[in-house]
Amino acid sequence: MLKIKKNDEVIVLSGRDKGRRGEVLRVMKDGRLLVSGINMVTKATRANPNIGERGGLVDKEAPIQASNVAIWNDEDSRADRVGFKLEEDGSKVRVFKSNGKVIED
């Protein structure tokens, strides 16, 4: 089970976007994340008239290492770490380390 999943709100801990928050768009197998509005790069793209795509400079999100972000705890309004707990029915859930509350998926 992954500690950070798609649609989680995270905060950047290091790098040029330190302190900014965003939603996880995609989790890659190599431990990197695509976060909305974070680590934006300008990429030159070629036009593709078959699908009506224009060429030029496009701003898009670049991957960021998962170790450089932390999950955002709305109740405490701060970054938090993720732990795991076994429920009584045998299911495994993610919890905030600071207060032990379950993270809603």
C-alpha positions in Angstrom: 0.0 0.0 0.0 1.4 3.4 -1.0 1.7 6.2 1.5 0.7 8.9 -1.0 -2.0 8.2 -3.5 -3.7 9.9 -6.4 -6.0 12.8 -5.4 -4.2 13.4 -2.0 -3.4 17.0 -1.2 0.4 17.3 -0.5 2.8 20.1 0.4 6.3 20.5 -1.0 9.0 20.2 1.6 12.1 21.1 -0.5 13.0 22.6 -3.9 11.9 25.8 -5.7 8.2 25.2 -4.9 8.8 24.7 -1.1 5.7 25.5 0.9 3.2 25.2 -2.0 0.3 22.8 -2.0 -1.3 20.8 -4.8 -3.2 17.6 -5.6 -1.5 14.5 -6.8 -2.4 13.8 -10.4 -0.4 10.7 -11.0 1.8 8.3 -9.0 4.7 6.7 -11.0 6.3 3.3 -10.3 9.7 4.8 -9.7 8.6 6.9 -6.7 7.8 10.2 -8.4 4.6 12.1 -8.4 2.9 14.6 -10.7 1.4 17.3 -8.6 -1.0 20.0 -10.0 0.7 23.4 -10.3 4.0 22.2 -8.8 7.4 21.9 -10.6 6.1 23.6 -13.8 8.4 23.5 -16.8 8.2 25.0 -20.3 8.3 22.4 -23.0 8.6 23.0 -26.7 6.0 20.8 -28.5 5.5 20.0 -32.2 2.1 20.7 -33.8 -0.1 17.7 -34.6 -2.7 18.7 -37.1 -4.4 15.3 -37.0 -5.8 16.0 -33.6 -5.9 19.8 -33.8 -3.0 20.4 -31.5 -1.0 23.6 -31.9 2.8 23.6 -31.5 4.8 26.1 -29.4 5.8 26.5 -25.8 3.6 24.7 -23.3 3.8 24.9 -19.5 3.3 21.5 -17.9 4.0 19.7 -14.6 7.2 17.7 -14.3 7.5 14.8 -11.8 8.8 15.4 -8.3 10.3 12.9 -5.9 7.8 11.6 -3.3 10.4 12.1 -0.6 10.2 15.9 -1.3 6.5 16.1 -0.4 4.3 15.4 2.7 0.6 14.8 2.9 -1.4 17.8 4.1 -3.4 17.4 7.3 -6.5 19.7 7.0 -7.5 19.4 10.6 -4.1 20.5 12.0 -3.3 22.7 8.9 0.2 21.3 8.6 2.3 18.7 6.8 2.1 15.2 8.3 3.5 11.8 7.9 1.6 8.7 7.0 1.3 5.4 9.0 -0.7 2.3 8.6 -3.1 0.6 11.0 -5.1 -2.6 10.9 -8.8 -2.3 11.4 -10.8 -4.8 13.4 -12.2 -6.3 10.2 -8.7 -7.0 9.0 -8.4 -4.1 6.5 -5.3 -1.9 6.3 -5.9 1.8 6.4 -3.7 4.9 6.2 -3.5 7.2 9.3 -1.9 10.5 10.2 1.1 9.9 12.4 0.4 13.1 14.5 -3.1 12.3 15.7 -3.9 8.7 14.4 -7.0 9.7 12.4 -7.8 7.8 9.3 -7.0 9.3 5.9 -10.1 9.2 3.7 -9.4 7.8 0.3 
